[in-house]
Amino acid sequence: MTGFEILSFPFATGGLPQEPAELLNWPVVYVLTGERHAYIGETHAAVSRMAQHLQITERRKNLRVARVIIDETFNKSACHDLESFLIKYVDGDQRFTLLNKNAGQTSYNYFNRDIYQSAHEQIFEALKAEGLFDGSIRDIENSDLFKFSPFKQLTDVQTAAVSNITEGLLEDLGDDRPSLSVIEGGPGTGKTVVVITLLKLLRDIQTVAEGEDILEEDIDGPYGDFFLSGYREALVGRRIGLVVPQQALRETLTRVFRRSAALREIEILTPWNVGKSDTRWDLLIVDEAHRLSQYAAQSFGGLVADFRTITTRLFGEMDPDITQLDWIRAQSDHQVLIVDEGQAVIPADLPAETIAQLTDEAARSGRRYLLESQLRVQAGGDYVDHIRRLLSGERVDPRTFDSYDLRFYDDPADMHASIREQNERTGLARLLAGFAWPHVSKKSGYESVRDITIGDFSVQWNRKLIDWVNSGTSIDEAGSIYTIQGYDLNTAGVIIGPDLVYREGRIRLDSSNYFDPRGKQRNNRLRNIQLAHDDIEKLVKNIYSVLLTRGILGTYIHVVDPALREHLRPHFPAAAPIKSRAGKD
């Protein structure tokens, strides 16, 4: 590349320049901005494309300035790549609400791609100097809005899943035929991003079907056919909702959706909202559906009575075998469920046999979709599989993960110091722990009480449940499963507490050191069910599996039980000693 230039001019009828020549006939990327909105595109005829945009009322009303990025070495592929880069970062920055329908196209390679991409940061900084960005690239990448953006570039497998689910849904909606679809995927396979992309696509198709003006480039890409007549009519007037059982993730997605022009009309619901509603939904999508609840003791006592009331209203009687999943199926014609049986973490979650029945039902109708590629952890799916097998008690050989910062610590204080260092370098490094200590500080108002004590090391549990990772005190605390499930970190420091021990040649649960009130409910008196010790043990191992697969760049581990520490030591590289910490030689 010989260098880029950014040309700025008013985005207004009669104000479009006719020179330089690159504005008339050359591949370029452009950014249209107003007070609160932005649109990003690529074209080989900038002036003609601006004139087309001015014909669309929403853009003519909300956009005021055009910026065209010109480089004499640009080609179509390089422009697609830059367009997608800018879409992701403008959307993640929060400065503007994007009016784009798609995320651009960058899934393919092209000649000299690395050279073109090396200029992306320079272009970002030039646009930031003109007021198009508030945050740095690192700040944006670490934000929830970036991680859960509807403009994320999907893998081929994810794209195929979104396309296949949409095609099946539109077919079933058009035929007025109830349907159940299931998306299965382990930690880090991008389940929530697939959900968000699917919802944005459905909403975009819906708005076009209901009369919104668009350009051809708005629907360019792998989903373009769904905007054509014959498909889109199936979504006219349909009521669509997203159910998120987990409070923390639900609050995060609510913030993300409010920032999206396409998604802000989507209802984000609790299972309780669905059960209590007097009106039905045409489609309900349930993220983390394995976290839907059975009839059991709830986090608040009054919810048990609500459970009975909802079940009786929907089914005519109080059947204790009815679950929140049954509410959702009773209150909607079509359901898309995102599941991972290995991430059920408390006894009230849907049992494994229910999830198996769902996946079998979806498979019989051709509506079961698998996400298998590991996208979070840089070590890949082999690491996730290794962790799950190791915790389950399978015999696995020690192995290395060269691209991953994996460390094993004998001293939790050293591990916490390393987490602090990583947080300075990359951001989003946090300490996590299993529920092997009671949350005493919550009752004391988080004064001087330390919940977790291991020798001379002590730390409090998370003060916040909602948005804990981004809270000002989180670097000094340990987050529980309820703060982190569904989220990414750059580096996770995981304390495996004394609730897991190594005895008689296997990894076992020591229930005397397990202090999650919801997790210890072995006896479901409401349904007269007694869970076995092994059932609780499996859920606790699921919790640690989730904690150990949060880190994108690395995972640091300290094990409290001495026997388990020695059992796991061969599987993880030893951390280098920290000599600079106060109190260390």
C-alpha positions as CSV (number, residue, x, y, z in Angstrom):
1,M,0.0,0.0,0.0
2,T,1.3,3.5,-0.9
3,G,-0.8,5.3,1.7
4,F,-4.5,6.2,2.1
5,E,-6.4,9.4,2.0
6,I,-9.7,10.3,3.7
7,L,-12.0,12.7,1.7
8,S,-14.8,14.3,3.7
9,F,-17.8,16.2,2.2
10,P,-21.5,16.9,3.1
11,F,-23.9,14.0,2.6
12,A,-26.6,16.0,1.0
13,T,-28.4,16.2,-2.3
14,G,-26.6,18.5,-4.7
15,G,-23.4,18.5,-2.6
16,L,-21.6,15.4,-4.0
17,P,-18.2,16.1,-5.5
18,Q,-17.2,14.8,-8.9
19,E,-13.5,14.6,-8.3
20,P,-10.9,13.2,-7.7
21,A,-11.5,10.4,-10.2
22,E,-11.4,7.7,-7.5
23,L,-14.8,8.9,-6.3
24,L,-16.3,8.0,-9.7
25,N,-14.7,4.7,-10.6
26,W,-12.4,3.1,-8.1
27,P,-12.8,0.6,-5.2
28,V,-13.3,2.6,-1.9
29,V,-14.7,2.3,1.6
30,Y,-17.0,5.0,2.9
31,V,-18.4,6.0,6.3
32,L,-21.6,8.1,6.6
33,T,-22.2,9.7,9.9
34,G,-24.7,11.9,11.7
35,E,-25.2,13.0,15.2
36,R,-25.9,9.5,16.5
37,H,-26.0,7.1,13.5
38,A,-23.5,5.7,11.0
39,Y,-23.4,3.6,7.9
40,I,-20.3,1.9,6.5
41,G,-20.0,0.5,3.0
42,E,-17.7,-0.3,0.0
43,T,-18.3,0.5,-3.6
44,H,-16.4,1.1,-6.9
45,A,-18.5,4.2,-7.6
46,A,-18.7,6.4,-4.5
47,V,-20.7,9.3,-5.9
48,S,-23.3,7.1,-7.4
49,R,-23.6,5.1,-4.2
50,M,-24.0,8.3,-2.2
51,A,-26.9,9.4,-4.4
52,Q,-28.5,6.0,-3.9
53,H,-28.3,6.3,-0.1
54,L,-29.8,9.8,-0.3
55,Q,-33.0,8.1,-1.7
56,I,-33.5,6.2,1.5
57,T,-35.4,8.4,4.0
58,E,-33.8,7.0,7.2
59,R,-30.3,7.7,5.9
60,R,-31.1,11.1,4.4
61,K,-32.6,12.1,7.7
62,N,-30.0,10.7,10.1
63,L,-26.7,11.1,8.2
64,R,-24.8,14.3,7.5
65,V,-21.2,13.7,6.6
66,A,-19.5,11.3,4.1
67,R,-15.9,10.2,4.5
68,V,-14.4,8.2,1.6
69,I,-11.2,6.2,2.2
70,I,-9.1,6.1,-1.0
71,D,-6.0,4.2,-1.8
72,E,-4.6,3.7,-5.3
73,T,-3.8,0.1,-4.4
74,F,-7.3,-0.8,-3.2
75,N,-9.1,-3.7,-4.8
76,K,-12.6,-5.2,-4.1
77,S,-11.3,-7.8,-1.7
78,A,-9.3,-5.2,0.3
79,C,-12.3,-3.0,0.5
80,H,-14.5,-5.8,1.8
81,D,-12.0,-6.5,4.5
82,L,-11.6,-2.9,5.6
83,E,-15.4,-2.4,5.5
84,S,-15.9,-5.4,7.8
85,F,-13.2,-4.1,10.2
86,L,-14.8,-0.7,10.5
87,I,-18.3,-2.1,10.9
88,K,-17.1,-4.3,13.9
89,Y,-15.2,-1.5,15.6
90,V,-17.8,1.3,15.0
91,D,-20.5,-1.0,16.4
92,G,-18.4,-2.0,19.4
93,D,-17.3,1.6,20.3
94,Q,-20.9,2.8,21.1
95,R,-20.2,6.3,19.6
96,F,-22.7,5.6,16.8
97,T,-25.7,3.3,16.2
98,L,-25.0,1.5,13.0
99,L,-27.7,1.4,10.2
100,N,-26.0,-1.5,8.3
101,K,-27.9,-4.7,7.6
102,N,-24.8,-7.0,7.4
103,A,-21.3,-7.2,8.7
104,G,-19.6,-7.2,5.3
105,Q,-17.6,-10.1,3.8
106,T,-14.1,-11.1,5.0
107,S,-14.2,-14.8,5.3
108,Y,-12.0,-15.4,2.2
109,N,-8.3,-14.9,1.7
110,Y,-6.8,-12.7,-1.0
111,F,-3.4,-11.6,-2.4
112,N,-1.4,-9.4,0.1
113,R,-4.2,-9.6,2.7
114,D,-1.7,-9.2,5.6
115,I,-0.3,-6.0,4.0
116,Y,-3.7,-4.5,3.7
117,Q,-4.7,-5.5,7.2
118,S,-1.5,-4.0,8.6
119,A,-3.0,-0.5,7.6
120,H,-6.3,-1.0,9.4
121,E,-5.0,0.3,12.7
122,Q,-3.7,3.4,11.0
123,I,-7.0,4.0,9.3
124,F,-8.7,3.5,12.7
125,E,-6.5,6.1,14.3
126,A,-7.1,8.6,11.5
127,L,-10.8,8.2,11.8
128,K,-10.6,8.4,15.6
129,A,-8.8,11.8,15.2
130,E,-11.9,13.0,13.2
131,G,-14.2,11.9,16.1
132,L,-15.5,8.6,14.8
133,F,-14.3,6.6,17.7
134,D,-14.2,7.3,21.5
135,G,-12.2,4.2,22.7
136,S,-9.0,2.5,21.7
137,I,-8.9,-0.7,19.8
138,R,-8.0,-2.6,23.0
139,D,-10.9,-0.9,24.9
140,I,-13.3,-1.8,22.1
141,E,-12.2,-5.4,21.8
142,N,-12.6,-5.9,25.6
143,S,-16.1,-4.5,25.7
144,D,-19.3,-6.6,25.9
145,L,-20.7,-4.6,23.0
146,F,-17.9,-5.8,20.8
147,K,-18.0,-9.4,22.0
148,F,-21.8,-9.7,21.5
149,S,-22.0,-7.5,18.4
150,P,-24.5,-8.5,15.8
151,F,-21.8,-7.6,13.3
152,K,-19.3,-10.3,14.3
153,Q,-17.8,-12.2,11.5
154,L,-19.0,-15.8,11.7
155,T,-17.1,-19.0,10.8
156,D,-18.3,-21.0,7.9
157,V,-19.9,-23.5,10.3
158,Q,-21.7,-20.7,12.2
159,T,-22.8,-19.0,9.0
160,A,-24.2,-22.3,7.7
161,A,-26.1,-22.8,11.0
162,V,-27.7,-19.4,10.8
163,S,-28.6,-19.9,7.2
164,N,-30.0,-23.4,7.8
165,I,-32.0,-22.4,10.9
166,T,-33.4,-19.4,9.0
167,E,-34.4,-21.4,6.0
168,G,-36.1,-24.0,8.3
169,L,-37.9,-21.4,10.3
170,L,-39.2,-19.5,7.3
171,E,-40.4,-22.8,5.8
172,D,-42.2,-23.8,9.1
173,L,-43.6,-20.3,9.6
174,G,-44.9,-20.2,6.0
175,D,-46.6,-23.6,6.5
176,D,-48.0,-22.7,9.9
177,R,-46.3,-25.8,11.2
178,P,-45.0,-25.7,14.9
179,S,-41.3,-26.4,15.1
180,L,-38.5,-27.1,17.5
181,S,-34.8,-26.4,16.6
182,V,-31.8,-27.2,18.8
183,I,-28.3,-25.7,18.5
184,E,-25.7,-27.7,20.4
185,G,-22.2,-26.4,21.2
186,G,-19.6,-26.6,23.9
187,P,-17.9,-23.7,25.6
188,G,-16.5,-21.1,23.2
189,T,-18.2,-22.4,20.0
190,G,-20.0,-19.0,19.6
191,K,-23.6,-20.1,20.5
192,T,-24.7,-16.6,21.8
193,V,-23.1,-14.8,18.8
194,V,-25.1,-17.2,16.5
195,V,-28.3,-16.3,18.4
196,I,-27.6,-12.6,18.1
197,T,-26.8,-12.9,14.3
198,L,-29.9,-15.0,13.8
199,L,-32.1,-12.5,15.6
200,K,-30.7,-9.5,13.7
201,L,-31.2,-11.4,10.4
202,L,-34.8,-12.2,11.2
203,R,-35.5,-8.7,12.3
204,D,-33.9,-7.2,9.1
205,I,-35.9,-9.6,6.9
206,Q,-39.0,-8.5,8.8
207,T,-38.5,-4.8,8.4
208,V,-37.8,-5.2,4.7
209,A,-40.9,-7.3,4.3
210,E,-42.9,-4.6,6.1
211,G,-41.7,-1.9,3.6
212,E,-38.3,-0.5,4.6
213,D,-36.2,0.8,1.7
214,I,-32.9,-0.9,1.1
215,L,-30.0,-1.0,-1.4
216,E,-28.7,-4.2,-3.0
217,E,-25.5,-3.9,-0.9
218,D,-27.6,-4.0,2.3
219,I,-28.6,-7.6,1.6
220,D,-25.3,-8.7,-0.1
221,G,-23.8,-11.8,1.5
222,P,-24.7,-15.3,2.5
223,Y,-28.2,-14.5,3.6
224,G,-29.3,-12.4,0.6
225,D,-31.9,-14.8,-0.7
226,F,-34.0,-14.6,2.5
227,F,-34.9,-11.0,1.6
228,L,-36.5,-12.0,-1.6
229,S,-40.2,-12.4,-2.1
230,G,-41.4,-15.8,-1.2
231,Y,-39.3,-16.0,2.0
232,R,-39.7,-12.6,3.7
233,E,-43.5,-12.7,3.8
234,A,-43.4,-15.4,6.4
235,L,-42.1,-13.0,9.0
236,V,-44.6,-10.2,8.6
237,G,-46.3,-9.4,11.9
238,R,-44.5,-12.2,13.8
239,R,-43.8,-11.7,17.5
240,I,-40.2,-12.8,18.3
241,G,-38.6,-13.0,21.7
242,L,-35.2,-14.0,23.2
243,V,-35.3,-15.8,26.6
244,V,-32.2,-15.7,28.7
245,P,-32.4,-17.6,32.0
246,Q,-29.2,-16.1,33.5
247,Q,-29.6,-12.7,35.0
248,A,-26.1,-11.4,34.4
249,L,-26.1,-12.4,30.7
250,R,-29.6,-11.1,30.2
251,E,-28.7,-7.7,31.5
252,T,-25.6,-7.6,29.3
253,L,-27.6,-8.5,26.2
254,T,-30.3,-5.9,27.1
255,R,-27.6,-3.2,26.9
256,V,-26.3,-4.6,23.6
257,F,-29.7,-4.8,22.0
258,R,-30.6,-1.2,23.0
259,R,-27.6,0.0,21.0
260,S,-28.6,-1.9,17.9
261,A,-31.1,-0.3,15.4
262,A,-32.2,-3.8,14.4
263,L,-32.3,-5.5,17.7
264,R,-33.8,-2.9,20.0
265,E,-37.3,-4.1,19.1
266,I,-36.6,-7.7,20.2
267,E,-38.1,-8.6,23.5
268,I,-35.5,-10.0,26.0
269,L,-37.3,-12.1,28.5
270,T,-37.0,-14.2,31.6
271,P,-38.8,-17.6,31.6
272,W,-41.1,-16.0,34.2
273,N,-42.1,-13.3,31.7
274,V,-43.0,-15.9,29.2
275,G,-45.0,-18.0,31.7
276,K,-47.0,-15.0,33.0
277,S,-47.8,-13.5,29.6
278,D,-51.4,-13.4,28.4
279,T,-50.2,-13.4,24.7
280,R,-48.2,-15.9,22.8
281,W,-45.1,-15.6,20.7
282,D,-44.6,-16.8,17.2
283,L,-40.9,-17.6,17.9
284,L,-39.0,-17.8,21.1
285,I,-35.2,-18.3,21.0
286,V,-33.7,-19.5,24.3
287,D,-30.0,-19.0,25.0
288,E,-28.4,-21.3,27.5
289,A,-31.6,-23.4,27.5
290,H,-29.9,-25.9,29.8
291,R,-30.2,-23.3,32.6
292,L,-34.0,-23.4,32.4
293,S,-35.4,-24.5,35.7
294,Q,-37.3,-27.5,36.9
295,Y,-39.9,-27.2,39.7
296,A,-37.5,-26.8,42.6
297,A,-36.6,-24.3,45.3
298,Q,-35.8,-21.0,43.7
299,S,-33.4,-18.1,44.5
300,F,-36.3,-16.2,46.0
301,G,-39.0,-17.9,48.0
302,G,-41.9,-16.2,46.3
303,L,-40.9,-17.7,43.0
304,V,-41.9,-21.2,44.1
305,A,-45.5,-20.0,44.4
306,D,-45.2,-18.2,41.0
307,F,-44.0,-21.5,39.5
308,R,-47.1,-23.3,40.8
309,T,-49.4,-20.5,39.6
310,I,-47.9,-20.4,36.1
311,T,-48.0,-24.1,35.6
312,T,-51.6,-24.4,36.8
313,R,-52.7,-21.5,34.5
314,L,-51.0,-23.0,31.4
315,F,-51.7,-26.7,32.0
316,G,-54.8,-26.7,34.2
317,E,-53.2,-28.4,37.1
318,M,-50.0,-28.3,39.2
319,D,-47.9,-31.0,37.7
320,P,-44.5,-31.1,39.4
321,D,-42.8,-32.6,36.3
322,I,-43.6,-29.4,34.3
323,T,-40.5,-27.3,33.7
324,Q,-39.9,-23.8,32.4
325,L,-39.2,-25.4,29.0
326,D,-42.8,-26.6,29.0
327,W,-43.9,-23.0,29.6
328,I,-41.9,-21.8,26.6
329,R,-43.3,-24.5,24.3
330,A,-46.9,-23.8,25.5
331,Q,-46.5,-20.0,24.9
332,S,-44.9,-20.1,21.4
333,D,-45.4,-21.9,18.1
334,H,-41.7,-22.1,17.2
335,Q,-38.7,-22.6,19.5
336,V,-34.9,-22.4,18.9
337,L,-33.0,-23.8,21.9
338,I,-29.3,-23.4,22.5
339,V,-28.0,-26.1,24.7
340,D,-24.8,-27.6,26.2
341,E,-25.6,-30.4,28.7
342,G,-22.1,-30.0,30.1
343,Q,-22.9,-26.5,31.3
344,A,-25.8,-27.3,33.6
345,V,-24.5,-26.3,37.0
346,I,-27.2,-26.6,39.7
347,P,-29.7,-29.4,40.5
348,A,-32.6,-27.2,39.3
349,D,-31.3,-26.9,35.8
350,L,-32.8,-29.1,33.1
351,P,-31.7,-32.7,33.5
352,A,-29.5,-34.4,30.9
353,E,-32.2,-36.8,29.9
354,T,-34.5,-33.9,29.0
355,I,-31.8,-32.2,26.9
356,A,-31.2,-35.6,25.1
357,Q,-34.9,-35.9,24.4
358,L,-35.0,-32.4,22.9
359,T,-32.0,-33.0,20.6
360,D,-33.5,-36.3,19.5
361,E,-36.8,-34.6,18.7
362,A,-35.1,-31.8,16.7
363,A,-32.9,-34.4,14.8
364,R,-35.9,-36.3,13.7
365,S,-37.3,-33.2,12.0
366,G,-33.9,-32.1,10.5
367,R,-33.7,-29.2,12.9
368,R,-30.6,-30.1,15.0
369,Y,-27.5,-28.0,14.4
370,L,-24.0,-28.6,15.8
371,L,-21.4,-26.0,16.5
372,E,-18.1,-27.8,17.0
373,S,-15.3,-25.3,16.3
374,Q,-13.8,-23.8,19.4
375,L,-13.5,-20.0,18.9
376,R,-12.8,-18.6,22.4
377,V,-9.7,-20.4,23.7
378,Q,-6.7,-20.0,21.5
379,A,-5.6,-23.5,22.4
380,G,-8.7,-24.7,20.5
381,G,-11.2,-27.5,21.0
382,D,-8.5,-29.9,22.1
383,Y,-7.9,-27.9,25.3
384,V,-11.7,-27.8,26.1
385,D,-12.0,-31.6,25.5
386,H,-8.8,-32.2,27.6
387,I,-10.3,-30.3,30.5
388,R,-13.6,-32.0,30.4
389,R,-12.1,-35.5,30.1
390,L,-9.6,-34.7,32.9
391,L,-12.3,-33.6,35.3
392,S,-14.6,-36.5,34.4
393,G,-11.9,-39.0,35.5
394,E,-10.9,-40.4,32.2
395,R,-7.3,-41.5,31.8
396,V,-5.7,-38.8,29.7
397,D,-2.0,-38.3,28.9
398,P,-0.4,-35.0,29.7
399,R,0.0,-32.7,26.7
400,T,1.0,-29.2,25.8
401,F,-0.9,-26.4,24.1
402,D,1.8,-24.3,22.6
403,S,-0.3,-21.3,21.6
404,Y,-1.9,-21.0,25.0
405,D,-0.6,-19.3,28.2
406,L,-1.3,-22.2,30.6
407,R,0.2,-22.0,34.1
408,F,0.0,-24.1,37.3
409,Y,0.6,-22.3,40.6
410,D,1.4,-23.6,44.0
411,D,0.8,-20.2,45.6
412,P,-2.6,-18.5,44.9
413,A,-1.1,-15.1,45.8
414,D,1.4,-15.6,43.0
415,M,-1.4,-16.4,40.7
416,H,-3.3,-13.3,41.7
417,A,-0.2,-11.2,41.1
418,S,0.1,-12.6,37.7
419,I,-3.5,-11.9,36.9
420,R,-3.0,-8.3,37.9
421,E,0.1,-8.1,35.6
422,Q,-1.9,-9.6,32.7
423,N,-4.8,-7.2,33.3
424,E,-2.3,-4.3,32.9
425,R,-1.1,-5.8,29.6
426,T,-4.3,-7.0,27.9
427,G,-7.2,-6.1,30.2
428,L,-9.9,-8.6,31.1
429,A,-7.8,-10.8,33.4
430,R,-9.8,-11.9,36.5
431,L,-9.7,-14.4,39.4
432,L,-12.4,-17.1,39.4
433,A,-13.2,-19.8,42.0
434,G,-15.5,-22.7,42.7
435,F,-18.1,-22.4,45.4
436,A,-15.8,-23.9,48.1
437,W,-16.3,-21.0,50.5
438,P,-19.5,-19.3,51.7
439,H,-20.3,-15.8,50.6
440,V,-20.0,-14.3,54.0
441,S,-19.0,-10.8,52.9
442,K,-22.4,-10.3,51.3
443,K,-24.0,-10.4,54.7
444,S,-21.6,-8.0,56.2
445,G,-22.0,-5.3,53.6
446,Y,-18.5,-6.1,52.0
447,E,-16.6,-4.5,54.8
448,S,-13.3,-6.1,55.8
449,V,-14.5,-9.7,55.6
450,R,-12.5,-12.0,53.3
451,D,-14.5,-15.0,52.0
452,I,-11.8,-17.1,50.5
453,T,-8.7,-17.8,52.7
454,I,-5.9,-20.2,51.6
455,G,-2.9,-19.9,54.0
456,D,-1.8,-16.3,54.0
457,F,-3.8,-15.5,50.9
458,S,-7.4,-14.1,51.2
459,V,-9.9,-12.4,48.8
460,Q,-13.5,-11.5,48.7
461,W,-16.2,-13.0,46.5
462,N,-17.6,-10.8,43.8
463,R,-19.5,-7.8,45.1
464,K,-21.6,-7.6,42.0
465,L,-23.5,-10.2,40.0
466,I,-24.4,-8.0,37.1
467,D,-21.5,-6.8,34.9
468,W,-19.0,-8.0,37.5
469,V,-16.1,-8.2,35.1
470,N,-16.3,-4.5,34.3
471,S,-16.8,-3.3,37.8
472,G,-14.1,-1.2,39.5
473,T,-13.4,-3.7,42.2
474,S,-13.4,-7.0,40.2
475,I,-9.6,-7.2,39.9
476,D,-9.5,-7.5,43.7
477,E,-12.2,-10.2,43.9
478,A,-12.9,-13.7,42.9
479,G,-15.9,-14.3,40.5
480,S,-18.3,-17.2,40.9
481,I,-19.9,-19.2,38.1
482,Y,-22.9,-16.9,38.2
483,T,-20.8,-13.9,37.2
484,I,-18.9,-15.5,34.3
485,Q,-20.9,-18.2,32.5
486,G,-21.5,-17.0,29.0
487,Y,-18.7,-14.4,29.0
488,D,-15.1,-14.3,27.9
489,L,-11.9,-13.2,29.7
490,N,-8.5,-12.7,28.2
491,T,-6.9,-14.6,31.1
492,A,-8.7,-16.5,33.8
493,G,-7.0,-17.4,37.1
494,V,-9.0,-20.3,38.5
495,I,-8.9,-21.5,42.1
496,I,-10.1,-25.1,42.3
497,G,-11.2,-25.2,45.9
498,P,-11.4,-28.0,48.5
499,D,-14.8,-29.0,47.1
500,L,-12.9,-31.1,44.6
501,V,-10.4,-33.6,46.1
502,Y,-8.4,-36.6,44.9
503,R,-9.3,-39.8,46.9
504,E,-9.0,-43.5,46.1
505,G,-7.7,-42.8,42.6
506,R,-10.4,-40.5,41.4
507,I,-11.5,-36.8,41.5
508,R,-14.4,-36.6,44.0
509,L,-16.7,-34.0,45.5
510,D,-16.2,-33.2,49.1
511,S,-19.7,-31.9,49.8
512,S,-18.7,-30.6,53.2
513,N,-16.7,-27.9,51.4
514,Y,-19.3,-27.0,48.8
515,F,-21.2,-23.9,49.8
516,D,-23.5,-22.9,46.9
517,P,-27.0,-22.9,48.5
518,R,-28.7,-23.6,45.2
519,G,-26.1,-26.2,44.2
520,K,-26.5,-28.2,47.5
521,Q,-30.2,-28.9,47.0
522,R,-29.8,-32.6,46.7
523,N,-33.3,-33.2,48.1
524,N,-35.9,-31.7,45.9
525,R,-38.7,-31.9,48.4
526,L,-41.1,-30.2,46.0
527,R,-40.9,-33.2,43.6
528,N,-39.9,-35.9,46.2
529,I,-36.6,-36.5,44.4
530,Q,-33.3,-37.3,46.1
531,L,-30.2,-36.5,44.0
532,A,-27.3,-38.8,44.4
533,H,-23.9,-37.6,45.5
534,D,-22.6,-38.4,42.0
535,D,-25.2,-36.1,40.4
536,I,-24.0,-33.1,42.5
537,E,-20.4,-34.1,41.8
538,K,-21.1,-34.0,38.0
539,L,-22.6,-30.5,38.3
540,V,-19.6,-29.2,40.3
541,K,-17.2,-30.6,37.7
542,N,-19.3,-28.8,35.1
543,I,-18.8,-25.6,37.0
544,Y,-15.0,-26.0,37.0
545,S,-15.1,-27.0,33.3
546,V,-16.8,-23.6,32.6
547,L,-14.4,-21.6,34.7
548,L,-11.3,-23.3,33.1
549,T,-12.6,-22.5,29.6
550,R,-13.2,-18.7,30.0
551,G,-9.7,-17.5,29.1
552,I,-9.0,-16.5,25.5
553,L,-5.3,-16.1,25.9
554,G,-4.6,-18.2,28.9
555,T,-5.7,-20.0,32.1
556,Y,-3.8,-20.0,35.4
557,I,-4.7,-22.7,37.9
558,H,-4.3,-23.2,41.7
559,V,-5.6,-26.3,43.3
560,V,-6.2,-26.3,47.1
561,D,-6.4,-30.0,47.8
562,P,-2.8,-31.3,48.0
563,A,-3.6,-34.7,46.5
564,L,-5.6,-33.3,43.6
565,R,-2.8,-30.7,43.1
566,E,-0.3,-33.4,42.6
567,H,-2.6,-35.5,40.4
568,L,-3.2,-32.5,38.1
569,R,0.3,-31.1,38.1
570,P,1.7,-33.2,35.2
571,H,-1.1,-31.8,33.0
572,F,-0.2,-28.1,33.3
573,P,3.1,-26.2,33.0
574,A,4.5,-24.9,36.2
575,A,4.4,-21.1,36.6
576,A,7.7,-19.3,37.0
577,P,8.3,-18.1,40.5
578,I,7.4,-14.5,41.3
579,K,10.2,-12.8,43.3
580,S,9.1,-9.2,43.2
581,R,5.9,-9.6,45.3
582,A,6.1,-8.3,48.8
583,G,6.9,-11.0,51.2
584,K,8.6,-13.2,48.6
585,D,12.4,-13.8,48.6
